[in-house]
Amino acid sequence: MDAIFHAGAWINLAYPYRALKSTNVEGTVEVLRIACLGRPIPVHFVSSLAVFSSRAYADHRCIPEDLPVGSGLGLNRGYSQSKWVAERLVYAAALRGLPTFVYRPGVITAHSESGACNQRDRLSLLLQGCLQMKVAPLLTGALHLTPVDYVSRAVVALSSSAADAKRAFHLVAPVATAWSDVVDVLRDAMPELQVVPYDRWLRELRRLAGDRPRSVLLPLAAVMDERPPFARNRARRFDCANTRSGLAGHPHVVCPSDGRVLAERHLRFLREAITAVAGR
């Protein structure tokens, strides 16, 4: 083998660390073991920007790509904890001489053209849930909508042009999309949509989730807590200097910056998928 790409992970924001450890941590251990069986095989590891969601980085207004993940104190989701441990293992292997490359996507969202998406990820559940409830939360945060097709193309392009081991790359949309813009897209689809404070919306979500256990509201309620989502996204910026440099020779790999258009395509795909299922 010339290289190993490790993009496998169990992504579940409701599960604790112990449930995700065997896949996200022990799976990474196996990849690193295989890479060291003979001559060292470069490992391209897909991590997550969630590794920087601990309190250790609360005062960082800009997080550089080559900053090694430090303290995991305050990581309160099993998924981010498991990715933090996995990346620490990759970093330890790099210090011992294994060529490693780390790719940290932000919120991977729908395909930039077709809107095709994972219908069960948090953003998709949130969009569907707001339409089902006919209510959206009032949030001051923003989202870095990073389309899946950009992320996959960027990983391939960067892996082919990366010259130095121990490099990390942030794959995140260059422009944040305000949640209010996403709400406008929801209102275009449902003019009667109401917007209420987050705590009130969360109470209503939990009430309706108990009444409609087969809807998307139950899994949505499982991944939403008292902290409004996206709140830190405006204050914190992730430097992408390595990514920009690595993609300089790949002009076709560009992350779309019009978040409203991306949200419209995402929502259209979801509504068409729901209509198709209902019509069976």
Backbone bond lengths (Angstrom), bond angles and torsions (degrees), N, CA, C in turn:
res aa  C-N    CA-C-N  psi(-1)  N-CA   C-N-CA  omega(-1)  CA-C   N-CA-C  phi
1 M - - - 1.464 - - 1.520 110.12 -
2 D 1.318 115.13 143.07 1.465 120.55 177.54 1.525 112.11 -94.21
3 A 1.330 116.77 -23.86 1.465 120.09 -178.47 1.522 108.71 -164.13
4 I 1.307 115.28 156.36 1.462 121.96 174.57 1.529 107.94 -123.03
5 F 1.332 115.79 127.84 1.458 121.60 174.35 1.526 107.41 -105.68
6 H 1.304 115.87 118.48 1.471 120.08 -179.32 1.534 108.30 -110.66
7 A 1.322 114.53 94.54 1.466 119.98 179.92 1.519 111.34 -112.65
8 G 1.335 117.04 5.13 1.454 120.15 -177.48 1.514 112.20 -80.41
9 A 1.318 115.65 136.61 1.464 120.47 176.63 1.517 108.60 -162.82
10 W 1.315 114.76 153.72 1.460 119.97 172.04 1.525 105.85 -97.53
11 I 1.327 115.59 109.74 1.466 121.14 -176.95 1.521 108.53 -100.05
12 N 1.311 116.17 108.19 1.452 121.65 177.98 1.523 107.34 -148.62
13 L 1.329 115.97 113.18 1.462 120.34 -175.74 1.516 112.99 -79.25
14 A 1.324 117.74 -8.13 1.464 120.63 -179.41 1.519 112.71 -97.36
15 Y 1.348 117.80 -17.72 1.460 120.89 -174.17 1.529 111.18 -86.20
16 P 1.318 117.76 147.64 1.468 121.21 177.18 1.526 110.97 -78.00
17 Y 1.327 115.05 169.51 1.466 121.30 -178.38 1.523 112.33 -55.52
18 R 1.333 116.68 -43.49 1.466 119.91 -174.89 1.532 111.96 -61.30
19 A 1.340 117.37 -27.33 1.461 120.13 179.59 1.524 111.71 -78.34
20 L 1.335 116.98 -27.54 1.463 121.63 -175.06 1.525 112.84 -99.65
21 K 1.315 117.27 -10.84 1.464 120.96 -172.87 1.524 112.58 -59.59
22 S 1.339 117.82 -44.72 1.466 119.53 -173.74 1.523 111.32 -62.14
23 T 1.327 117.27 -37.48 1.469 120.21 179.94 1.524 111.55 -80.94
24 N 1.319 116.69 -53.86 1.465 120.65 -169.38 1.523 113.95 -80.59
25 V 1.320 117.31 -30.39 1.465 120.45 -178.89 1.524 110.79 -100.27
26 E 1.326 116.82 -57.84 1.461 119.21 -177.96 1.532 111.63 -66.11
27 G 1.318 116.89 -30.17 1.466 119.48 174.18 1.515 111.56 -63.13
28 T 1.327 116.83 -39.14 1.469 121.03 177.46 1.527 110.73 -67.52
29 V 1.332 117.19 -37.90 1.465 120.55 176.15 1.531 110.23 -58.30
30 E 1.324 117.00 -42.85 1.465 120.67 -179.94 1.529 111.42 -64.81
31 V 1.323 116.83 -40.51 1.467 120.48 178.19 1.525 110.00 -61.42
32 L 1.324 116.91 -45.86 1.463 120.70 179.52 1.528 111.32 -64.76
33 R 1.340 116.33 -36.39 1.470 119.61 178.17 1.523 110.27 -63.96
34 I 1.324 117.43 -45.00 1.466 121.35 179.26 1.523 110.19 -61.37
35 A 1.341 116.06 -39.64 1.469 120.32 -177.42 1.525 112.11 -65.78
36 C 1.331 116.91 -18.19 1.474 120.56 -176.31 1.526 113.08 -109.49
37 L 1.329 118.57 8.78 1.457 120.49 -176.81 1.528 112.51 -66.88
38 G 1.324 116.63 -38.90 1.462 120.70 178.49 1.508 108.57 -125.82
39 R 1.333 115.33 -126.60 1.463 117.30 173.42 1.531 108.07 -66.45
40 P 1.333 118.50 146.48 1.469 120.26 -177.07 1.534 111.64 -60.30
41 I 1.318 115.79 129.40 1.462 121.89 178.69 1.523 108.17 -105.11
42 P 1.333 119.20 125.84 1.467 120.74 179.25 1.531 111.38 -57.83
43 V 1.324 115.37 137.53 1.462 121.84 179.32 1.525 109.18 -113.46
44 H 1.326 115.11 124.90 1.462 121.89 175.36 1.522 106.88 -104.83
45 F 1.333 115.36 108.24 1.462 121.30 -171.38 1.526 110.59 -107.49
46 V 1.326 116.11 124.93 1.461 120.93 176.98 1.529 108.02 -90.68
47 S 1.307 115.65 109.67 1.461 121.67 -179.41 1.528 108.78 -100.48
48 S 1.311 117.28 -138.63 1.464 122.04 -178.41 1.519 108.97 -161.79
49 L 1.329 116.32 146.89 1.461 119.50 173.86 1.526 111.62 -67.01
50 A 1.327 116.73 -10.57 1.461 120.66 178.27 1.526 111.92 -63.34
51 V 1.333 117.80 -17.99 1.476 119.49 179.32 1.523 111.15 -66.11
52 F 1.340 117.63 -16.08 1.456 121.29 179.93 1.531 112.21 -101.98
53 S 1.320 117.53 16.55 1.468 119.92 -177.45 1.522 113.01 -90.34
54 S 1.319 117.26 12.16 1.462 120.26 178.82 1.533 110.22 -84.24
55 R 1.334 115.03 169.63 1.469 120.22 -179.84 1.523 112.04 -66.01
56 A 1.326 116.68 -19.29 1.469 119.71 -178.55 1.526 112.11 -62.50
57 Y 1.318 116.85 -21.43 1.468 120.35 -177.08 1.519 112.11 -112.73
58 A 1.338 117.23 15.64 1.464 121.20 -176.70 1.526 112.01 -60.97
59 D 1.329 117.20 -31.79 1.467 120.73 -176.89 1.528 112.80 -95.36
60 H 1.312 117.68 1.72 1.460 120.57 179.87 1.538 109.37 -83.80
61 R 1.317 116.02 112.60 1.466 118.30 176.87 1.524 111.20 -78.72
62 C 1.337 116.81 -24.98 1.458 121.46 177.93 1.520 108.11 -142.04
63 I 1.322 116.34 126.80 1.461 121.25 -177.94 1.526 108.85 -106.94
64 P 1.331 118.58 114.81 1.465 121.27 -179.65 1.523 111.43 -72.09
65 E 1.323 115.56 157.38 1.463 120.41 -176.92 1.520 112.65 -68.03
66 D 1.321 117.42 -36.83 1.459 120.50 -175.20 1.526 113.02 -85.66
67 L 1.328 117.63 8.03 1.454 120.43 176.49 1.526 109.20 -75.27
68 P 1.347 117.85 115.97 1.472 118.89 179.29 1.525 110.47 -65.63
69 V 1.308 116.52 145.06 1.461 118.78 178.09 1.520 108.50 -65.51
70 G 1.321 115.10 127.79 1.451 120.60 -178.73 1.511 111.02 -102.41
71 S 1.302 116.00 -122.20 1.450 120.81 -175.23 1.540 111.76 -64.14
72 G 1.323 114.23 139.02 1.464 119.73 174.84 1.515 111.49 -101.08
73 L 1.335 116.83 12.94 1.459 121.12 -178.01 1.529 109.98 -62.06
74 G 1.292 115.90 125.81 1.462 119.92 178.15 1.511 114.64 97.46
75 L 1.330 118.12 -5.07 1.463 119.53 174.00 1.530 107.31 -69.66
76 N 1.313 117.29 115.25 1.459 118.90 -170.04 1.522 113.75 -110.19
77 R 1.317 118.23 4.96 1.462 120.51 175.07 1.524 109.21 -114.39
78 G 1.316 115.32 139.72 1.452 119.71 -179.39 1.511 112.87 -58.26
79 Y 1.341 116.96 -35.26 1.461 119.49 -178.81 1.525 110.96 -65.16
80 S 1.331 116.94 -50.62 1.469 119.20 -179.47 1.530 111.09 -63.95
81 Q 1.328 117.64 -34.79 1.465 120.56 176.39 1.528 111.03 -63.26
82 S 1.325 116.61 -43.83 1.466 120.19 -178.31 1.523 111.48 -67.19
83 K 1.334 117.47 -38.41 1.468 119.95 178.48 1.529 110.57 -70.73
84 W 1.329 117.17 -33.01 1.459 120.69 176.75 1.530 110.29 -63.65
85 V 1.326 116.96 -46.64 1.461 120.41 179.35 1.525 110.52 -63.19
86 A 1.335 116.22 -43.59 1.462 120.29 -179.29 1.526 111.03 -61.61
87 E 1.330 116.85 -42.11 1.465 118.52 -179.32 1.525 110.91 -69.52
88 R 1.309 117.83 -34.37 1.457 119.72 175.63 1.534 110.88 -62.34
89 L 1.317 116.67 -36.81 1.464 120.64 177.26 1.533 110.80 -65.27
90 V 1.317 115.98 -42.22 1.467 120.34 178.69 1.525 110.15 -63.91
91 Y 1.336 115.89 -40.97 1.469 119.74 179.05 1.526 110.97 -64.48
92 A 1.332 116.38 -40.06 1.468 120.24 178.13 1.523 110.66 -63.01
93 A 1.337 116.89 -39.42 1.463 120.63 177.86 1.526 110.71 -64.78
94 A 1.346 116.33 -38.02 1.466 120.16 178.93 1.527 110.85 -63.92
95 L 1.314 116.73 -39.85 1.463 120.08 178.90 1.523 111.66 -63.99
96 R 1.333 116.14 -23.98 1.462 120.77 179.26 1.522 112.40 -92.55
97 G 1.337 116.69 6.76 1.456 120.07 172.45 1.513 116.58 107.36
98 L 1.338 118.63 -2.50 1.463 119.81 179.13 1.530 109.58 -78.77
99 P 1.340 118.50 127.91 1.472 119.55 176.87 1.532 110.03 -66.99
100 T 1.315 116.15 120.38 1.464 120.33 -179.04 1.517 110.53 -131.97
101 F 1.317 114.97 148.97 1.455 122.69 176.20 1.522 106.84 -134.76
102 V 1.321 116.67 130.39 1.464 121.65 -176.25 1.524 109.16 -114.83
103 Y 1.313 115.68 130.43 1.466 122.60 178.77 1.524 107.67 -116.27
104 R 1.328 116.37 121.36 1.463 120.37 -177.14 1.527 109.88 -113.68
105 P 1.321 117.41 95.99 1.472 119.42 174.49 1.526 110.30 -75.32
106 G 1.325 113.74 157.33 1.454 119.52 169.93 1.518 108.55 -88.74
107 V 1.324 116.70 -134.63 1.459 121.00 176.91 1.527 108.16 -78.34
108 I 1.332 116.19 106.38 1.464 119.99 178.86 1.525 108.34 -76.42
109 T 1.329 115.82 123.30 1.452 120.35 -174.36 1.525 111.01 -117.89
110 A 1.308 115.43 -170.15 1.457 122.49 -171.80 1.533 112.56 -60.84
111 H 1.329 114.94 158.92 1.464 121.94 175.98 1.526 109.16 -56.27
112 S 1.323 116.37 134.90 1.465 120.65 -172.10 1.518 113.94 -65.56
113 E 1.338 117.92 -22.53 1.465 120.28 -179.55 1.528 111.75 -102.87
114 S 1.326 116.94 -52.97 1.464 120.20 -174.07 1.519 113.33 -85.72
115 G 1.330 117.39 -21.51 1.458 120.13 -175.06 1.512 113.47 79.23
116 A 1.343 117.89 1.91 1.466 121.29 179.39 1.528 109.41 -58.76
117 C 1.327 116.27 138.02 1.456 119.52 -171.76 1.520 110.93 -153.69
118 N 1.302 114.68 171.39 1.455 122.06 169.31 1.528 106.38 -80.18
119 Q 1.304 117.31 110.87 1.460 120.78 -174.39 1.525 113.15 -71.88
120 R 1.349 117.28 -8.79 1.460 120.04 -177.31 1.521 113.03 -111.45
121 D 1.350 118.26 8.13 1.461 117.02 175.74 1.532 109.36 -79.15
122 R 1.319 116.67 171.73 1.462 119.49 -170.42 1.521 112.82 -62.95
123 L 1.342 117.44 -42.89 1.452 119.09 -178.11 1.517 111.27 -65.74
124 S 1.345 117.25 -42.40 1.466 120.23 178.66 1.521 110.38 -63.18
125 L 1.330 116.96 -43.02 1.461 120.23 177.68 1.525 110.89 -62.92
126 L 1.334 116.58 -38.38 1.457 120.58 -179.55 1.526 110.97 -65.07
127 L 1.325 116.80 -43.99 1.465 120.11 179.24 1.526 111.22 -63.58
128 Q 1.332 115.69 -46.64 1.460 119.73 179.66 1.530 111.06 -65.35
129 G 1.334 115.98 -39.64 1.457 119.85 -178.45 1.520 112.43 -64.54
130 C 1.329 116.98 -41.02 1.461 120.26 178.44 1.524 111.05 -61.22
131 L 1.324 116.76 -40.15 1.456 119.67 178.87 1.518 111.17 -68.28
132 Q 1.332 117.06 -40.89 1.463 119.34 179.02 1.524 111.45 -65.32
133 M 1.313 116.75 -39.56 1.460 120.99 -179.54 1.523 112.18 -78.80
134 K 1.338 115.58 -22.17 1.462 122.56 -172.39 1.529 110.49 63.33
135 V 1.325 114.87 27.02 1.463 121.81 -179.88 1.524 108.49 -143.07
136 A 1.316 117.17 137.39 1.461 122.34 176.70 1.520 108.91 -121.41
137 P 1.336 117.41 149.51 1.473 119.38 178.90 1.522 111.47 -80.05
138 L 1.305 115.23 147.37 1.457 121.79 173.60 1.515 108.11 -84.44
139 L 1.331 116.74 113.19 1.460 122.18 -176.91 1.521 109.32 -127.24
140 T 1.318 116.16 143.43 1.463 120.26 179.03 1.520 111.54 -96.74
141 G 1.318 117.57 -3.61 1.449 121.15 -175.05 1.515 113.50 -81.80
142 A 1.323 114.66 -173.02 1.453 121.73 -178.55 1.519 108.79 -142.28
143 L 1.337 115.56 162.69 1.451 121.53 -179.02 1.521 109.37 -122.01
144 H 1.314 116.36 139.14 1.457 120.95 170.70 1.534 106.54 -95.21
145 L 1.318 116.61 89.85 1.463 121.52 -177.07 1.531 108.57 -74.07
146 T 1.319 115.97 108.43 1.462 121.79 -175.04 1.525 108.56 -114.45
147 P 1.331 118.10 102.45 1.471 121.17 -173.32 1.523 112.94 -62.00
148 V 1.314 115.63 144.61 1.461 121.81 -176.79 1.524 111.55 -62.02
149 D 1.334 118.18 -34.76 1.463 119.63 -178.78 1.528 111.07 -69.17
150 Y 1.346 117.03 -33.85 1.464 119.05 174.97 1.516 110.62 -66.55
151 V 1.334 117.30 -44.74 1.461 120.85 -177.85 1.524 110.93 -59.86
152 S 1.335 116.88 -46.71 1.462 120.00 -177.30 1.530 111.05 -66.39
153 R 1.317 117.41 -42.69 1.467 120.32 179.01 1.525 111.03 -65.60
154 A 1.326 116.38 -38.62 1.460 119.98 -179.04 1.524 111.13 -65.98
155 V 1.338 117.29 -41.57 1.466 119.92 178.86 1.519 110.40 -60.36
156 V 1.334 116.58 -45.47 1.467 120.50 -179.88 1.529 110.42 -62.80
157 A 1.343 116.53 -46.93 1.460 120.22 -177.62 1.523 111.40 -65.18
158 L 1.317 117.37 -44.45 1.462 120.56 -178.84 1.523 111.64 -65.90
159 S 1.325 116.19 -36.88 1.464 119.30 -179.71 1.522 111.64 -66.63
160 S 1.326 116.82 -28.81 1.463 120.50 -178.90 1.520 112.29 -82.79
161 S 1.336 116.43 -18.33 1.468 118.89 -176.81 1.525 113.00 -114.94
162 A 1.342 117.38 -6.52 1.470 119.39 -179.07 1.519 110.36 -66.84
163 A 1.302 116.29 126.30 1.469 120.59 -176.82 1.527 111.93 -102.08
164 D 1.323 116.58 -28.60 1.459 119.72 -174.15 1.520 110.69 -111.77
165 A 1.321 116.12 135.95 1.462 119.99 174.28 1.531 109.23 -73.09
166 K 1.308 114.64 171.52 1.461 121.72 -179.18 1.521 111.34 61.08
167 R 1.322 117.13 31.04 1.446 120.49 176.95 1.513 109.68 -101.21
168 A 1.310 116.06 147.38 1.457 121.76 177.08 1.517 108.68 -125.41
169 F 1.320 115.97 151.40 1.454 122.13 -176.08 1.529 109.34 -135.33
170 H 1.323 115.89 131.58 1.456 120.57 174.83 1.530 108.98 -95.47
171 L 1.313 115.93 124.65 1.458 121.79 179.48 1.525 107.78 -110.54
172 V 1.307 114.98 91.22 1.459 120.45 -174.55 1.517 108.65 -143.41
173 A 1.319 115.95 145.48 1.461 120.46 -179.76 1.525 110.35 -58.26
174 P 1.336 117.65 137.39 1.465 119.81 -176.80 1.523 113.38 -70.22
175 V 1.332 116.73 -21.32 1.464 121.11 -177.91 1.524 108.76 -125.42
176 A 1.321 116.13 129.80 1.465 120.57 178.23 1.522 109.79 -79.91
177 T 1.317 116.14 143.99 1.459 122.91 177.46 1.521 108.98 -102.78
178 A 1.312 116.76 122.11 1.458 120.48 -179.58 1.527 110.06 -64.35
179 W 1.324 116.16 141.41 1.467 119.92 177.53 1.528 110.61 -58.71
180 S 1.328 117.26 -32.21 1.464 120.07 178.88 1.526 111.47 -61.10
181 D 1.338 117.49 -32.07 1.469 120.18 176.54 1.520 110.34 -68.56
182 V 1.331 116.71 -37.19 1.465 120.24 177.31 1.528 109.62 -66.06
183 V 1.320 116.57 -39.40 1.468 120.50 177.68 1.529 110.31 -62.14
184 D 1.315 117.14 -38.38 1.471 119.98 176.97 1.525 110.99 -60.61
185 V 1.323 116.69 -38.58 1.463 120.43 177.05 1.526 109.94 -64.71
186 L 1.332 116.71 -41.74 1.464 120.54 177.58 1.529 110.75 -63.01
187 R 1.308 117.27 -38.74 1.463 121.04 -179.90 1.521 111.61 -69.10
188 D 1.320 116.80 -32.11 1.463 119.03 175.28 1.527 110.43 -61.46
189 A 1.346 115.88 -35.80 1.461 120.63 179.15 1.520 111.85 -81.51
190 M 1.331 117.21 -28.01 1.468 121.62 -177.57 1.533 108.29 -143.45
191 P 1.341 117.72 88.84 1.471 120.76 -175.95 1.528 114.27 -57.91
192 E 1.341 117.81 -26.72 1.469 120.15 -178.06 1.529 112.81 -81.96
193 L 1.319 117.54 3.30 1.460 121.39 -178.96 1.526 110.80 -58.99
194 Q 1.331 116.41 132.24 1.456 122.34 176.66 1.530 109.85 -100.85
195 V 1.319 115.83 153.76 1.461 122.02 176.46 1.525 107.60 -121.39
196 V 1.334 116.22 123.94 1.462 121.37 -176.87 1.517 109.39 -129.57
197 P 1.339 118.69 162.88 1.467 121.04 177.31 1.522 111.45 -56.25
198 Y 1.331 115.03 150.72 1.459 119.68 -172.04 1.525 112.64 -59.58
199 D 1.331 118.33 -43.05 1.464 119.34 -177.48 1.524 111.55 -63.01
200 R 1.317 116.22 -37.51 1.479 119.77 177.13 1.522 110.75 -68.00
201 W 1.332 116.14 -41.67 1.470 119.94 178.68 1.525 110.85 -62.70
202 L 1.339 116.96 -40.49 1.461 120.69 -178.88 1.531 110.71 -64.96
203 R 1.335 117.38 -40.88 1.467 120.07 177.26 1.523 111.06 -61.91
204 E 1.315 116.14 -42.78 1.461 120.01 179.43 1.527 111.24 -66.14
205 L 1.324 116.87 -39.68 1.461 121.04 177.21 1.523 110.40 -58.80
206 R 1.315 116.97 -48.51 1.459 120.69 -177.42 1.527 111.03 -65.64
207 R 1.317 116.85 -35.98 1.467 119.53 178.09 1.525 110.84 -66.04
208 L 1.330 116.32 -47.48 1.461 120.05 -178.05 1.524 111.71 -69.93
209 A 1.342 116.94 -31.79 1.461 119.65 179.70 1.519 110.89 -62.22
210 G 1.330 116.91 -34.73 1.456 119.75 177.56 1.512 112.87 -70.09
211 D 1.338 115.84 -28.28 1.465 120.08 -179.87 1.525 112.47 -85.19
212 R 1.329 116.81 -22.04 1.471 120.73 -176.70 1.533 109.64 -128.29
213 P 1.321 117.13 69.21 1.476 120.03 -173.92 1.522 114.10 -65.68
214 R 1.328 117.67 -17.55 1.468 119.33 -179.15 1.527 112.79 -95.04
215 S 1.308 117.53 0.31 1.459 120.71 -179.79 1.522 110.52 -89.84
216 V 1.327 115.94 -179.55 1.470 120.41 177.59 1.515 111.36 -74.02
217 L 1.332 117.84 -9.37 1.456 120.44 -174.39 1.520 112.34 -68.97
218 L 1.326 117.40 -33.38 1.465 119.56 -179.11 1.526 111.57 -66.70
219 P 1.351 120.13 -51.45 1.474 118.23 175.96 1.523 113.04 -64.52
220 L 1.346 117.14 -30.78 1.465 119.16 177.22 1.521 110.16 -65.49
221 A 1.322 117.62 -43.06 1.459 121.32 179.34 1.524 111.13 -62.29
222 A 1.338 116.75 -29.93 1.466 120.50 -178.35 1.522 112.29 -70.35
223 V 1.328 118.31 -24.94 1.472 120.37 -176.70 1.526 112.82 -106.57
224 M 1.328 117.60 1.29 1.463 120.72 177.90 1.526 108.53 -107.26
225 D 1.326 116.77 136.10 1.453 120.21 177.90 1.521 109.76 -128.82
226 E 1.333 115.98 -167.08 1.467 119.76 -173.40 1.522 113.43 -69.73
227 R 1.316 117.50 -16.70 1.476 120.19 178.86 1.509 109.79 -85.29
228 P 1.310 118.92 122.49 1.462 120.19 178.13 1.530 110.49 -59.22
229 P 1.320 117.99 134.44 1.466 119.98 -179.85 1.524 111.88 -71.48
230 F 1.320 114.91 158.39 1.469 124.05 174.23 1.530 113.13 69.17
231 A 1.346 118.41 5.46 1.464 120.07 -173.09 1.526 112.17 -62.93
232 R 1.355 117.44 -35.09 1.466 119.95 -176.31 1.525 113.08 -83.54
233 N 1.316 116.80 -10.59 1.461 119.01 -169.09 1.514 113.84 -67.19
234 R 1.329 117.44 -27.40 1.466 118.95 178.63 1.524 111.43 -75.03
235 A 1.337 116.06 -37.11 1.460 119.89 -173.72 1.518 112.54 -79.58
236 R 1.319 117.66 -28.11 1.461 120.79 -173.67 1.516 110.86 -105.82
237 R 1.315 116.25 137.09 1.460 120.92 179.56 1.526 108.26 -124.14
238 F 1.311 115.60 143.84 1.460 121.57 178.89 1.524 108.69 -110.46
239 D 1.331 114.54 118.77 1.458 119.56 -179.70 1.529 109.96 -66.62
240 C 1.322 116.97 143.00 1.466 121.99 -177.81 1.523 111.42 -128.37
241 A 1.350 117.34 31.94 1.467 121.05 -176.28 1.522 111.38 -61.44
242 N 1.343 117.97 -44.36 1.462 120.24 179.37 1.527 110.90 -62.41
243 T 1.328 115.53 -41.33 1.465 119.79 -179.52 1.518 111.12 -64.51
244 R 1.330 116.91 -46.37 1.463 120.00 179.29 1.518 110.87 -60.43
245 S 1.331 116.52 -43.00 1.463 120.00 179.93 1.524 110.99 -65.25
246 G 1.326 116.80 -43.45 1.457 120.21 -178.19 1.511 113.82 -68.36
247 L 1.344 116.60 -28.29 1.465 120.37 -179.00 1.528 112.83 -94.57
248 A 1.317 116.34 3.01 1.467 119.26 -178.09 1.522 111.97 -58.68
249 G 1.320 117.45 -32.81 1.465 120.59 179.35 1.512 113.52 -91.62
250 H 1.329 117.25 11.88 1.462 122.06 -179.55 1.529 109.08 -129.62
251 P 1.328 117.34 71.34 1.475 120.08 -174.40 1.526 114.21 -62.71
252 H 1.343 117.86 -16.49 1.459 120.18 -179.88 1.528 112.09 -81.26
253 V 1.332 117.10 -11.41 1.466 120.52 -179.13 1.531 107.82 -99.13
254 V 1.314 115.62 95.03 1.463 121.96 -177.06 1.522 108.82 -132.67
255 C 1.305 116.22 135.51 1.469 120.18 178.22 1.523 109.32 -84.03
256 P 1.329 118.92 122.41 1.471 120.88 177.78 1.523 110.69 -58.69
257 S 1.311 116.38 144.77 1.460 120.05 -175.93 1.525 113.65 -110.99
258 D 1.333 117.86 -7.58 1.463 120.60 -179.09 1.524 109.00 -87.96
259 G 1.314 115.79 91.49 1.454 120.90 -175.89 1.510 113.59 -64.53
260 R 1.313 117.07 -31.85 1.471 119.58 -179.43 1.529 110.63 -65.09
261 V 1.325 116.40 -42.97 1.468 119.95 177.95 1.520 110.42 -63.01
262 L 1.332 116.84 -42.02 1.467 120.48 178.78 1.528 110.76 -61.77
263 A 1.330 116.48 -42.18 1.463 120.23 179.24 1.524 110.90 -65.21
264 E 1.318 117.54 -38.48 1.468 121.01 178.92 1.525 111.22 -62.77
265 R 1.323 116.71 -43.15 1.464 120.06 -179.57 1.518 111.18 -69.84
266 H 1.311 116.71 -37.61 1.461 121.89 176.41 1.526 109.85 -59.88
267 L 1.329 115.96 -49.76 1.461 120.28 -177.46 1.523 111.44 -66.95
268 R 1.318 117.02 -38.69 1.477 119.65 178.84 1.521 110.87 -61.45
269 F 1.330 116.68 -43.44 1.466 119.58 178.31 1.525 110.74 -61.17
270 L 1.327 117.10 -43.81 1.465 120.46 -179.57 1.520 111.19 -61.59
271 R 1.320 116.62 -44.15 1.469 119.67 -177.94 1.525 111.25 -67.78
272 E 1.329 116.61 -38.26 1.463 119.63 177.54 1.522 111.00 -66.62
273 A 1.341 116.59 -37.95 1.463 120.22 178.60 1.520 110.89 -66.01
274 I 1.335 116.62 -41.05 1.463 120.32 179.03 1.522 110.50 -65.52
275 T 1.338 116.59 -41.26 1.465 121.09 178.99 1.522 110.60 -63.31
276 A 1.330 116.28 -40.49 1.475 120.33 -179.63 1.525 111.44 -63.91
277 V 1.329 116.22 -41.16 1.468 120.45 179.05 1.523 110.14 -66.71
278 A 1.335 116.95 -41.83 1.460 120.87 -178.26 1.524 111.81 -66.25
279 G 1.348 116.33 -27.31 1.455 119.94 -176.20 1.527 113.86 -86.06
280 R 1.333 117.44 -3.94 1.467 120.16 -178.84 1.518 111.23 -72.58
